[in-house]
């Protein structure tokens, strides 16, 4: 199982999504219950993640036909896909690598819990995904000073030391 699949599964298991889909009180009342039209707009927005530089097939977006056959499973899978996509939009899609300090991200720059609360509490969850996609790259979690330093150009270095190669017959 890939790490992304595991994290999506943990997020989906930790949230009371099936109860939310049924309208049962879970102790934390959502601000608004999205209708089926809003959920279908969310699914359509997730299928357009390629416009934001992400690959929609990486997020296991459920088919719209599943909504009629298994409404609870559809809502749970849709919100799990939305949460994974939103995390990648906010913190970047590239995984952390120890040998690459130039791509490290500051995961505290955008607190994911506030964005998830907005996603689950919104009557239009597609708008929350859209706001996350429209954040400027600097605000999206890039660590300050983590940009790769430019390397000195090799041609300039050779030109500077060219006199040493032809300095004398010895």
Secondary structure as the mmCIF struct_conf table of DSSP 4:
data_model
#
loop_
_struct_conf.conf_type_id
_struct_conf.id
_struct_conf.beg_label_comp_id
_struct_conf.beg_label_asym_id
_struct_conf.beg_label_seq_id
_struct_conf.end_label_comp_id
_struct_conf.end_label_asym_id
_struct_conf.end_label_seq_id
HELX_RH_AL_P HELX_RH_AL_P1 UNK A 3 UNK A 14
BEND BEND1 UNK A 15 UNK A 15
HELX_RH_AL_P HELX_RH_AL_P2 UNK A 17 UNK A 22
TURN_TY1_P TURN_TY1_P1 UNK A 23 UNK A 23
BEND BEND2 UNK A 27 UNK A 28
BEND BEND3 UNK A 31 UNK A 31
HELX_RH_AL_P HELX_RH_AL_P3 UNK A 36 UNK A 46
TURN_TY1_P TURN_TY1_P2 UNK A 47 UNK A 48
HELX_RH_3T_P HELX_RH_3T_P1 UNK A 49 UNK A 52
TURN_TY1_P TURN_TY1_P3 UNK A 53 UNK A 53
HELX_RH_3T_P HELX_RH_3T_P2 UNK A 56 UNK A 59
HELX_LH_PP_P HELX_LH_PP_P1 UNK A 61 UNK A 63
TURN_TY1_P TURN_TY1_P4 UNK A 64 UNK A 65
HELX_RH_AL_P HELX_RH_AL_P4 UNK A 66 UNK A 69
HELX_RH_AL_P HELX_RH_AL_P5 UNK A 71 UNK A 91
BEND BEND4 UNK A 93 UNK A 94
HELX_LH_PP_P HELX_LH_PP_P2 UNK A 95 UNK A 96
TURN_TY1_P TURN_TY1_P5 UNK A 98 UNK A 99
HELX_RH_3T_P HELX_RH_3T_P3 UNK A 101 UNK A 103
STRN STRN1 UNK A 105 UNK A 105
TURN_TY1_P TURN_TY1_P6 UNK A 107 UNK A 108
BEND BEND5 UNK A 109 UNK A 110
HELX_RH_AL_P HELX_RH_AL_P6 UNK A 112 UNK A 121
BEND BEND6 UNK A 123 UNK A 123
HELX_RH_AL_P HELX_RH_AL_P7 UNK A 125 UNK A 133
TURN_TY1_P TURN_TY1_P7 UNK A 134 UNK A 134
BEND BEND7 UNK A 135 UNK A 135
HELX_RH_3T_P HELX_RH_3T_P4 UNK A 137 UNK A 140
TURN_TY1_P TURN_TY1_P8 UNK A 141 UNK A 141
STRN STRN2 UNK A 142 UNK A 142
HELX_LH_PP_P HELX_LH_PP_P3 UNK A 143 UNK A 143
TURN_TY1_P TURN_TY1_P9 UNK A 144 UNK A 145
BEND BEND8 UNK A 147 UNK A 147
HELX_LH_PP_P HELX_LH_PP_P4 UNK A 148 UNK A 153
HELX_RH_AL_P HELX_RH_AL_P8 UNK A 154 UNK A 160
TURN_TY1_P TURN_TY1_P10 UNK A 161 UNK A 161
HELX_RH_AL_P HELX_RH_AL_P9 UNK A 162 UNK A 165
TURN_TY1_P TURN_TY1_P11 UNK A 166 UNK A 166
BEND BEND9 UNK A 167 UNK A 167
#
